[in-house]
Amino acid sequence: QVQLVESGGGLVQPGGSLRLSCVASRTIVGFYTMAWYRQAPGKKRELVAAISSGGSTNYTDFVKGRFTISRDNAKNTVYLQMNSLTPGDTAVYYCHLNLGHIGYWGQGTQVTVSS
């Protein structure tokens, strides 16, 4: 069993930045693919960014150049740096750990972009 705890969400003005954190309860972050998803009201959960055990990253088109996913293995933490935020980025952001045969989700952190 693995617990994932996200933090760092909040209210930010358009053009602002936030950094989300996801802490895992076990020393596991560097060994498996971890990802950030988001879900806006009335919409399906969608992939935002992922980082593999080897450090490769991929991003969906709508965040390329604005968001950066990274991890600190010593702290069992994955980050999502979000810059140039727009109202379209408003959603609950979830951390996901992919073990292959099973996946774990965090409880989510709300990000609201509004003036």
Residue pairs with C-beta under 8 A, 6 or more apart in sequence:
1 25
2 24
2 25
2 26
2 28
2 97
2 104
3 24
3 25
3 104
3 106
4 22
4 23
4 24
4 25
4 95
4 96
4 97
4 104
4 105
4 106
4 107
5 22
5 23
5 25
5 106
5 107
6 20
6 21
6 22
6 93
6 94
6 95
6 106
6 107
6 108
6 109
7 20
7 21
7 23
7 109
8 18
8 19
8 20
8 21
8 109
9 18
9 20
9 92
9 93
9 109
9 110
9 111
9 112
10 18
10 110
10 111
10 112
11 112
11 113
11 114
12 18
12 85
12 111
12 112
12 113
13 113
13 114
13 115
14 85
14 86
14 87
14 113
14 114
14 115
15 84
15 85
15 86
16 85
16 113
17 81
17 82
17 83
17 84
17 85
18 82
18 85
18 111
19 79
19 80
19 81
19 82
20 36
20 79
20 80
20 82
20 93
20 95
20 109
20 111
21 77
21 78
21 79
22 34
22 36
22 77
22 78
22 79
22 80
22 95
22 106
23 75
23 76
23 77
24 76
24 77
24 78
24 97
25 76
26 76
27 73
27 76
28 76
28 97
29 71
29 72
29 73
29 76
29 77
29 78
30 53
30 71
30 73
31 53
32 53
32 97
32 98
32 99
32 100
33 50
33 51
33 52
33 53
33 97
33 98
34 50
34 51
34 71
34 78
34 95
34 96
34 97
34 98
35 47
35 48
35 49
35 50
35 51
35 69
35 95
35 96
35 98
36 47
36 48
36 49
36 50
36 69
36 78
36 80
36 93
36 94
36 95
36 96
37 45
37 46
37 47
37 48
37 93
37 94
37 96
38 45
38 46
38 48
38 89
38 91
38 92
38 93
38 94
38 111
39 45
39 46
39 91
39 92
39 94
39 108
40 90
40 91
40 92
43 91
45 94
46 60
47 60
48 59
48 60
48 63
48 67
48 80
48 93
49 57
49 58
49 59
49 60
49 63
49 67
49 68
49 69
49 80
50 57
50 58
50 69
51 57
51 69
51 70
51 71
51 78
57 68
57 69
59 67
59 69
62 88
63 82
63 89
66 82
66 83
66 84
66 85
67 80
67 81
67 82
67 83
68 79
68 80
68 81
68 83
69 78
69 79
69 80
69 81
70 78
70 79
70 81
71 77
71 78
71 79
72 79
78 95
80 93
82 89
82 111
85 111
85 113
86 113
87 113
87 114
88 113
89 111
89 113
90 111
90 112
90 113
90 114
91 110
91 111
92 108
92 109
92 110
92 111
93 108
93 109
93 110
93 111
94 105
94 106
94 107
94 108
95 105
95 106
96 103
96 104
96 105
96 106
97 103
97 104
